[in-house]
Amino acid sequence: MASKPAKYHSSFTIDNIYFTVISSIRGIKEIIFNLEKNNSKPVDTIQLQPEDPAMHNVYPQMKEYFNGEREEFNLPLEIEGTDFQKKVWDELLKIPFGTTISYKELAVRLGDEKVIRAAASANGANTFPIVIPCHRVIGSDGSLVGYGGGLKIKEKLLDLEGSRQKNLFNF
């Protein structure tokens, strides 16, 4: 019986946001974040320091992003999802830094305006928030709708990208 490949996790805080990153030797598997610290540890993972090579430089790249020094990420991602989800996430990566599109526009870019609900669902299933910029998708009327990290974080991420201000997360 073959053993499962090792999984790792590391937690860190940047500008009052608590991150837990799960990785393997091949790449980042998931990024979890929230405004409230969650002390639970991911199951079947080995805890590492944020700077450990098995964490694939996610910590310094996130710090650069929040300091206004990075607009795109260069991280190995272990993306798991349906073909449709992957198509949506690929489309999210095409949204330029500092730009937003509507869920309707996302569906149109996918080739069918009628897939708007499926596209929104796939957007919400993104396990790489910030890195795959699902926060750049907003309502057709410009409203901030739906974000796993909460609308307060979505608003601050968009402010960060629009104005390049620092320290926006000091609530």
trRosetta pair geometry for C-beta under 8 A, 3 or more apart (Angstrom, degrees):
i j d omega theta_ij theta_ji phi_ij phi_ji
4 7 7.8 -25 134 -18 114 98
4 44 7.7 11 86 168 145 135
5 24 5.4 50 123 -157 123 127
5 25 6.6 -111 -179 19 119 104
5 26 7.7 17 154 -6 160 108
6 24 6.8 143 87 -141 57 76
6 25 6.8 70 62 -30 95 100
6 46 6.2 -9 -176 4 113 125
7 22 6.1 2 177 -174 111 99
7 23 7.2 157 -160 81 65 34
7 24 5.5 -46 -105 -85 63 81
7 29 6.7 -33 -138 10 109 156
7 42 7.4 -92 126 119 123 129
7 44 6.2 59 47 118 120 85
7 45 4.5 -70 107 -106 95 83
7 46 7.2 151 88 14 48 75
8 22 7.1 157 82 -156 47 51
8 23 5.0 -23 63 65 98 84
8 24 7.0 154 14 -94 85 29
8 45 5.8 113 -142 -171 12 96
8 46 5.1 -41 -109 66 72 84
8 47 7.4 124 -163 -112 74 11
8 48 4.9 10 -174 -5 124 123
8 52 7.4 -117 171 94 152 141
8 54 5.0 83 11 127 164 128
8 55 6.8 -109 111 -73 132 73
9 20 5.9 3 -173 -177 113 95
9 21 6.6 162 -150 82 61 47
9 22 5.0 -24 -95 -98 88 67
9 23 7.5 154 -88 18 38 70
9 41 6.7 157 73 -164 146 81
9 42 4.7 146 -61 32 153 122
9 45 4.3 59 -12 137 105 147
9 46 7.5 159 21 71 69 36
9 47 5.9 -36 72 -104 83 58
9 48 7.2 157 73 24 31 81
10 20 7.4 170 85 -150 36 54
10 21 5.4 -11 57 55 84 96
10 23 7.7 -2 8 10 99 113
10 47 7.0 114 -92 -163 53 63
10 48 4.9 -56 -72 76 105 80
10 49 6.4 28 -129 134 122 13
10 50 4.8 149 158 -88 136 53
10 52 6.7 -174 -72 29 140 111
10 55 5.0 -14 9 -101 146 136
10 58 8.0 153 64 63 123 119
10 59 7.2 -66 116 -54 138 120
11 18 6.9 0 -171 -177 105 88
11 19 6.5 167 -150 90 56 57
11 20 4.7 -21 -96 -98 88 76
11 21 7.7 174 -84 15 39 67
11 50 7.8 -87 76 -69 24 97
12 18 8.0 175 94 -151 30 51
12 19 5.4 -12 63 60 73 104
12 21 8.0 -6 19 1 98 107
12 50 4.5 35 -53 -78 136 142
12 59 5.6 66 21 -121 164 112
12 62 8.0 142 85 74 127 142
13 16 6.9 12 -178 -104 109 16
13 17 6.7 156 -155 74 65 41
13 18 5.4 -27 -99 -99 85 60
13 19 7.1 171 -91 16 31 79
13 37 7.6 -37 -83 -92 118 104
14 17 5.7 -23 68 57 71 95
14 19 6.7 16 12 -9 98 124
14 62 5.7 -162 -12 132 163 111
14 63 5.9 -147 -119 -93 131 65
14 66 5.1 162 155 10 124 164
14 169 7.8 76 121 53 65 158
15 66 5.3 -158 -5 -174 132 140
15 167 6.7 -168 -125 -127 112 42
15 168 7.1 34 -179 60 143 61
15 169 3.4 95 149 53 106 132
15 170 7.1 -86 -160 -47 83 65
16 35 6.8 13 143 -144 93 77
16 169 4.6 -169 47 142 101 104
16 170 6.5 140 -13 -97 136 39
16 171 6.2 -153 122 11 162 94
17 33 5.4 20 168 -177 107 120
17 34 7.3 159 -159 77 73 20
17 35 6.5 -51 -111 -95 64 52
17 149 7.8 9 -145 -166 121 131
17 153 6.8 92 -108 -120 125 121
17 169 5.9 -70 -27 -158 96 153
18 33 6.4 161 82 -150 50 67
18 34 5.7 -23 59 63 99 72
18 35 7.4 96 13 -166 92 8
18 36 6.9 -58 21 99 134 23
18 37 4.6 158 -87 -101 159 61
18 38 6.6 155 114 15 140 72
19 31 6.6 -29 -157 -166 103 90
19 32 7.1 137 -159 78 51 54
19 33 4.7 -20 -98 -95 68 99
19 62 6.8 -1 -55 -178 171 171
20 31 7.8 155 82 -158 49 44
20 32 4.6 -12 61 62 95 106
20 33 7.5 -180 22 -76 62 51
20 38 7.1 -70 -21 70 134 108
20 42 6.8 156 157 -33 132 109
21 28 6.3 -57 -172 -138 109 105
21 30 7.3 173 -154 89 47 54
21 31 5.4 -11 -107 -107 79 72
21 32 7.6 -168 -76 25 34 70
21 50 7.9 89 31 -125 125 79
21 55 6.2 86 95 -150 133 99
21 58 5.2 148 -133 93 165 157
21 59 7.7 -129 7 -57 148 77
22 28 7.5 102 81 -167 51 63
22 29 4.6 -59 108 68 96 107
22 30 4.4 17 45 50 111 94
22 31 7.9 -146 24 -68 70 33
22 32 7.6 47 -11 -6 99 104
22 42 5.5 89 -91 -65 120 178
22 45 6.2 -97 -131 -106 96 150
23 27 6.6 -122 -151 129 90 28
23 28 5.0 -49 -101 -107 93 47
23 29 5.8 172 -107 3 28 86
23 54 5.9 155 101 149 126 78
23 55 5.6 166 12 -118 154 45
23 56 6.0 -176 -139 4 147 111
23 58 7.5 -160 -64 -12 131 136
24 27 6.5 9 56 47 84 48
24 29 5.9 74 -13 -46 92 117
24 54 7.8 -81 155 -172 18 99
24 78 6.3 37 29 -30 115 156
25 54 6.2 -53 -100 -130 56 97
26 76 6.6 -127 151 138 58 132
26 78 5.8 84 97 -76 110 116
27 56 6.1 47 -138 -71 49 163
27 75 7.1 115 -159 153 95 79
27 76 3.3 -117 -107 121 108 95
27 77 5.5 -152 157 -81 133 4
27 78 4.5 155 76 -36 109 83
28 31 6.7 8 173 -49 128 92
28 55 8.0 44 -90 -170 89 52
28 56 5.7 -118 -46 56 88 141
28 58 5.8 102 -89 -72 133 133
28 75 5.4 9 0 156 132 123
28 76 6.6 144 7 85 76 60
28 77 5.3 -35 63 -109 95 60
28 78 6.6 -165 80 14 39 81
28 128 7.0 96 114 -111 124 109
28 131 7.6 110 91 -5 155 177
29 78 4.9 -19 -97 60 66 121
29 80 7.9 11 -155 1 81 114
29 127 7.5 -39 146 132 54 136
30 127 4.5 -63 -121 170 83 117
30 128 7.4 -122 -133 -71 37 62
31 58 7.3 -166 -94 -168 115 141
31 127 6.9 132 32 153 63 63
31 128 5.5 75 18 -131 112 47
31 129 5.9 -130 91 43 113 73
31 130 7.0 -85 115 38 153 102
31 131 6.5 126 1 3 151 120
32 38 7.8 -58 131 50 125 139
33 129 6.6 -117 30 72 112 128
33 130 7.8 32 14 -13 149 125
33 149 5.5 1 88 -113 95 120
33 153 7.5 151 114 -151 114 162
34 37 7.9 -177 83 -72 101 17
34 38 6.3 64 44 -20 136 112
34 149 6.4 -157 -96 -142 49 73
34 150 7.4 83 -139 -8 70 117
35 149 7.8 108 -28 176 80 85
35 150 6.5 -44 -8 37 115 150
35 152 6.9 7 -52 81 145 130
35 153 6.7 -152 -53 -57 99 110
35 171 7.4 20 -151 1 128 152
41 45 6.9 -145 162 62 94 106
41 47 6.7 -60 -142 -69 129 113
42 45 4.4 33 90 9 105 139
48 52 3.9 -73 170 21 124 157
48 54 5.8 -164 -76 66 173 114
48 55 5.9 -161 98 -46 131 108
49 52 5.0 125 60 -35 74 95
49 55 7.8 -109 93 -11 49 142
50 55 6.0 -147 -164 125 39 171
50 58 7.7 -108 -163 75 85 85
50 59 3.7 84 169 -71 113 156
51 55 7.2 117 101 50 3 132
51 59 6.4 -80 -71 59 53 143
51 60 7.7 63 -110 -38 77 101
52 55 5.0 95 68 -4 81 104
53 56 7.5 52 172 -68 48 39
55 58 5.5 -100 159 27 89 100
55 59 6.4 25 131 -11 136 102
56 75 5.7 95 131 -151 121 87
56 76 5.6 -116 -146 38 147 93
57 60 5.4 -51 -164 45 79 105
57 61 5.6 76 138 -22 90 106
57 74 7.9 -9 91 85 134 83
57 75 6.8 -150 76 -103 89 86
58 61 5.9 -67 -147 44 29 109
58 62 6.1 30 158 -22 68 109
58 75 5.9 55 -90 -120 80 139
59 62 5.9 -56 -145 35 27 109
59 63 6.5 27 157 -18 63 106
60 63 5.5 -52 -146 36 35 114
60 64 6.3 39 154 -21 66 103
61 64 5.6 -49 -148 35 34 113
61 65 6.5 40 150 -23 63 102
61 70 6.1 179 -164 179 69 174
61 73 5.4 86 161 -132 138 89
61 74 7.1 -156 -112 43 142 68
61 75 6.4 -143 49 -58 165 109
62 65 5.5 -50 -150 32 34 115
62 66 6.4 23 156 -10 67 107
62 130 7.2 58 -122 118 93 150
63 66 6.0 -61 -147 44 30 103
63 67 6.1 22 155 -13 66 113
64 67 5.7 -63 -142 45 28 107
64 69 4.2 -89 -164 80 82 105
64 70 3.8 71 119 -18 109 121
65 68 8.0 43 172 -63 28 20
65 69 7.5 -86 -59 58 19 65
65 70 4.5 -63 -73 72 60 107
65 71 7.8 133 -120 -81 79 19
65 73 7.3 -21 -64 -73 128 95
65 130 6.8 102 137 172 163 120
66 160 7.1 -56 -132 -150 54 150
66 166 7.9 85 151 -140 67 74
66 169 7.4 -33 -153 -1 122 131
67 70 7.9 62 57 9 83 86
67 166 6.3 14 -143 -119 50 113
68 160 7.2 -143 -81 -174 83 89
68 164 4.7 85 -139 -165 128 83
68 165 7.7 176 -68 69 135 11
68 166 5.9 -89 -10 -74 121 87
70 73 7.1 65 156 -81 127 59
71 97 3.9 -61 -164 -55 108 166
71 98 7.8 -39 -137 -15 117 95
71 161 7.9 98 -131 -132 84 93
72 97 6.9 -108 -53 -48 73 120
73 130 7.8 87 -39 124 139 83
73 131 4.6 -53 38 -135 160 84
75 131 6.1 -53 40 -142 135 137
77 128 5.9 -12 -132 -86 134 154
77 131 7.1 158 -81 133 129 140
77 132 7.7 75 -121 -42 167 111
79 86 6.3 105 140 -112 130 98
79 89 6.8 -177 -148 97 137 158
79 128 7.5 -55 -97 -16 89 134
80 127 7.8 8 51 25 84 144
81 85 3.5 -99 158 90 129 136
81 86 5.3 162 79 -50 108 77
81 89 7.1 111 48 -9 156 136
81 122 7.5 94 178 -147 139 94
81 125 6.7 126 -123 123 124 124
82 85 4.6 99 50 5 77 101
82 86 7.0 -142 92 -3 42 86
82 122 7.9 -99 55 -110 104 110
83 86 5.8 -57 -150 38 31 111
83 87 6.4 36 151 -23 65 105
84 87 5.5 -52 -150 33 33 114
84 88 6.6 34 151 -19 65 102
84 118 6.6 -45 159 158 142 122
84 122 6.2 -125 125 -82 89 143
85 88 5.6 -53 -152 35 34 111
85 89 6.3 28 153 -15 68 107
85 122 4.3 -169 -116 -141 67 107
85 125 5.9 -62 -132 84 129 131
86 89 5.6 -54 -142 40 33 109
86 90 6.3 39 154 -23 65 103
87 90 5.7 -50 -149 33 29 113
87 91 6.6 31 150 -20 61 105
87 110 6.4 93 134 -134 115 102
88 91 5.6 -58 -156 34 33 112
88 92 6.6 37 147 -24 66 101
88 106 7.2 44 -146 171 90 117
88 110 6.7 -13 -92 -90 70 132
88 119 5.5 166 -115 -142 122 71
88 122 3.8 113 33 114 162 138
88 123 6.2 -114 161 -61 132 65
89 92 5.4 -43 -149 28 39 116
89 93 6.9 44 152 -22 62 99
89 122 7.1 -119 -39 156 78 107
89 126 6.0 143 -103 -109 105 100
89 128 7.7 75 -152 45 129 114
89 132 5.1 -15 -160 -168 98 147
90 93 5.8 -52 -158 29 35 114
90 94 7.3 35 146 -21 61 102
91 94 5.7 -54 -161 27 41 115
91 95 7.7 51 144 -32 64 90
91 106 6.3 119 123 -153 136 83
91 109 5.3 131 -154 116 130 126
91 110 6.1 -68 -54 -73 161 82
92 95 5.9 -40 -164 9 45 113
92 106 7.8 12 -77 -129 73 120
92 123 7.0 136 -76 -119 130 86
92 126 7.1 -5 16 -96 171 146
92 132 5.2 70 96 171 132 86
92 133 5.7 -175 165 63 100 63
92 134 5.7 -28 -139 -79 149 59
92 136 7.0 139 -158 53 84 111
92 137 7.1 -68 -114 -35 98 117
93 132 6.1 -55 -66 -133 86 77
93 133 7.3 123 -97 22 40 88
94 109 7.7 -170 75 -180 136 146
95 99 5.7 -151 177 88 82 104
95 100 7.4 29 -174 -123 131 25
95 101 5.8 -124 -114 1 121 112
95 133 5.9 -123 71 83 114 121
95 136 4.5 162 124 112 146 148
95 137 7.5 -134 -61 -60 166 76
96 99 4.4 60 68 11 85 132
97 133 7.9 -172 -95 -72 58 165
97 161 5.6 -145 -178 -152 75 112
98 161 4.5 -159 -82 156 54 93
98 162 5.6 126 -143 -93 81 47
99 136 6.4 41 90 -162 61 125
100 136 5.1 -157 -111 -172 61 68
100 137 7.0 160 -162 -93 82 18
100 138 5.0 18 174 3 134 116
100 158 6.7 11 -65 -129 124 121
101 105 4.1 -117 179 88 105 135
101 106 5.8 130 111 -55 120 77
101 109 7.5 19 160 -19 161 137
101 136 6.7 42 20 137 75 92
101 137 6.0 -27 73 -111 76 68
101 138 7.6 158 83 30 27 76
102 105 4.5 103 52 4 77 99
102 106 7.0 -130 99 -5 46 84
102 137 7.1 69 -173 -164 15 72
102 138 6.1 -58 -103 78 57 66
102 139 6.4 -3 -137 148 94 20
102 140 4.4 63 -153 -91 148 56
103 106 5.4 -48 -151 32 36 117
103 107 6.6 38 150 -19 65 101
103 116 5.5 84 136 -164 101 94
103 119 6.3 151 -169 96 83 112
103 120 5.0 12 -146 -78 135 102
103 123 7.3 -110 -116 1 95 156
103 137 5.8 80 -77 171 64 113
103 138 7.7 -123 -26 88 76 23
103 139 6.9 -11 4 -111 105 40
103 140 7.1 -75 42 -45 81 80
103 145 7.8 -54 -27 73 128 122
104 107 5.7 -54 -154 34 33 111
104 108 6.5 34 148 -19 65 104
104 113 6.4 14 -164 -147 81 93
104 116 5.7 -12 -100 -112 55 127
104 140 5.2 36 3 -84 127 113
105 108 5.4 -51 -147 36 36 114
105 109 6.3 38 153 -20 66 104
106 109 5.7 -55 -150 36 30 112
106 110 6.5 29 150 -18 63 107
106 116 7.6 109 71 -127 91 66
106 119 4.9 163 116 158 113 140
106 120 7.9 126 74 -66 139 61
106 123 7.1 13 163 -64 168 130
106 137 5.6 7 -48 -125 139 127
107 110 5.5 -58 -152 37 33 112
107 112 6.5 -71 171 91 89 53
107 113 5.1 86 116 -137 118 36
107 114 7.2 179 175 45 132 23
107 115 4.9 172 -143 71 99 75
107 116 4.1 -59 -50 -81 153 65
107 119 4.7 -148 -80 4 77 151
108 111 7.7 96 179 -37 31 9
108 112 7.9 -150 -109 62 33 12
108 113 5.3 15 -78 -82 76 81
110 115 5.7 -86 94 74 137 137
110 119 5.9 -158 -6 -92 152 126
111 115 7.9 33 69 17 70 135
112 115 4.8 76 87 -7 102 106
113 116 6.4 2 174 -45 56 103
115 118 4.6 -57 -169 51 82 114
115 119 5.3 90 125 -31 90 98
116 119 5.7 -56 -143 37 27 112
116 120 6.3 28 156 -19 63 105
117 120 5.6 -52 -147 36 32 111
117 121 6.3 34 152 -20 64 105
118 121 5.5 -52 -148 36 32 114
118 122 6.3 32 153 -17 65 105
119 122 5.7 -53 -146 38 32 110
119 123 6.3 39 150 -25 63 104
120 123 5.4 -49 -148 32 32 118
120 124 6.5 30 153 -16 63 106
120 137 7.9 -169 -112 135 69 139
120 146 6.6 65 -171 76 105 172
121 124 5.7 -58 -152 38 31 110
121 125 6.5 27 151 -19 64 109
122 125 5.5 -58 -146 37 35 111
122 126 7.5 65 150 -49 59 80
123 126 6.1 -24 -173 -19 37 114
123 134 4.9 142 -173 -145 84 111
123 137 5.6 -73 -145 53 151 155
123 146 7.4 81 101 123 118 130
124 134 7.5 149 -76 180 30 148
124 146 6.1 -73 -83 177 110 121
124 148 6.4 132 -156 -54 71 100
126 129 6.1 112 109 -71 109 63
126 132 5.3 -140 -160 89 126 122
126 134 4.5 -177 32 -43 155 141
126 148 7.7 -149 64 -1 83 137
128 131 4.3 -69 164 67 104 114
128 132 4.3 77 86 9 109 103
129 132 7.3 -62 -96 60 20 74
129 134 6.0 -70 -117 38 74 110
129 135 6.9 75 -164 -35 94 101
129 148 6.2 -134 -66 60 141 117
129 149 5.9 154 154 -30 166 120
130 133 6.7 8 -160 -99 23 65
130 135 7.0 18 -86 0 53 127
130 157 6.8 -136 -105 -128 87 137
133 136 4.5 38 137 -6 112 116
134 137 6.1 -46 -171 20 56 111
134 147 7.4 154 114 -125 101 79
134 148 7.9 41 91 9 141 104
135 147 6.1 47 -109 -126 78 127
135 149 7.9 -28 -82 38 115 121
135 153 7.7 -97 -111 120 135 84
135 154 4.8 -170 -142 -134 100 78
135 157 4.6 6 142 89 161 146
135 158 6.5 -145 148 -52 107 84
136 158 7.4 140 -102 -97 55 92
136 161 7.8 -39 -92 66 99 169
138 142 6.2 14 131 -153 135 30
138 143 6.6 171 176 78 98 36
138 144 5.8 -57 -130 -100 102 48
138 145 6.7 111 -160 24 54 79
138 158 8.0 45 -64 -92 126 152
139 142 6.6 -31 77 46 85 18
139 143 4.0 -2 43 58 136 86
139 144 7.3 -100 3 -40 99 7
139 145 4.5 78 -52 -1 106 123
144 147 7.2 -29 171 -15 98 125
144 151 5.1 120 121 -153 120 103
144 154 5.3 151 -168 107 123 127
144 155 5.6 -58 -72 -71 171 85
144 158 7.5 -138 -98 4 120 148
145 151 7.7 -17 -109 -101 18 116
147 150 6.2 -34 92 70 100 13
147 151 5.7 131 37 -83 116 48
147 153 6.7 -153 128 72 134 93
147 154 3.9 -168 -37 -57 171 130
149 153 4.1 -64 123 69 115 150
149 154 6.8 148 70 -47 98 75
150 153 5.1 89 68 10 85 100
150 154 7.1 -150 101 -6 44 89
151 154 5.2 -51 -143 38 41 117
151 155 6.1 45 157 -23 70 102
152 155 5.9 -53 -151 34 27 111
152 156 6.5 23 152 -14 61 109
152 171 7.6 26 169 -97 135 135
153 156 5.6 -58 -147 40 34 110
153 157 6.2 37 154 -23 68 104
154 157 5.8 -53 -148 34 29 111
154 158 6.5 24 156 -14 63 106
155 158 6.0 -59 -151 39 29 108
155 159 6.3 31 151 -19 65 107
156 159 5.4 -51 -145 37 34 114
156 160 6.2 41 153 -24 65 103
156 168 4.9 159 -159 129 99 120
156 169 5.9 89 173 -83 153 75
157 160 5.5 -50 -148 33 31 115
157 161 6.4 23 155 -12 64 107
158 161 5.8 -57 -145 42 32 106
158 162 6.0 26 157 -17 66 113
159 162 5.8 -63 -140 41 27 106
159 163 5.9 -20 179 21 68 112
159 165 6.8 -35 147 42 97 114
159 168 5.6 162 97 -145 122 154
160 163 7.3 -74 -126 53 13 77
160 164 7.2 53 179 -106 51 25
160 165 6.7 -106 -114 58 51 70
160 168 5.4 -132 -72 22 90 148
161 164 7.7 16 -156 -68 17 58
165 168 5.6 98 97 -62 105 104
167 170 5.3 0 174 -10 91 117
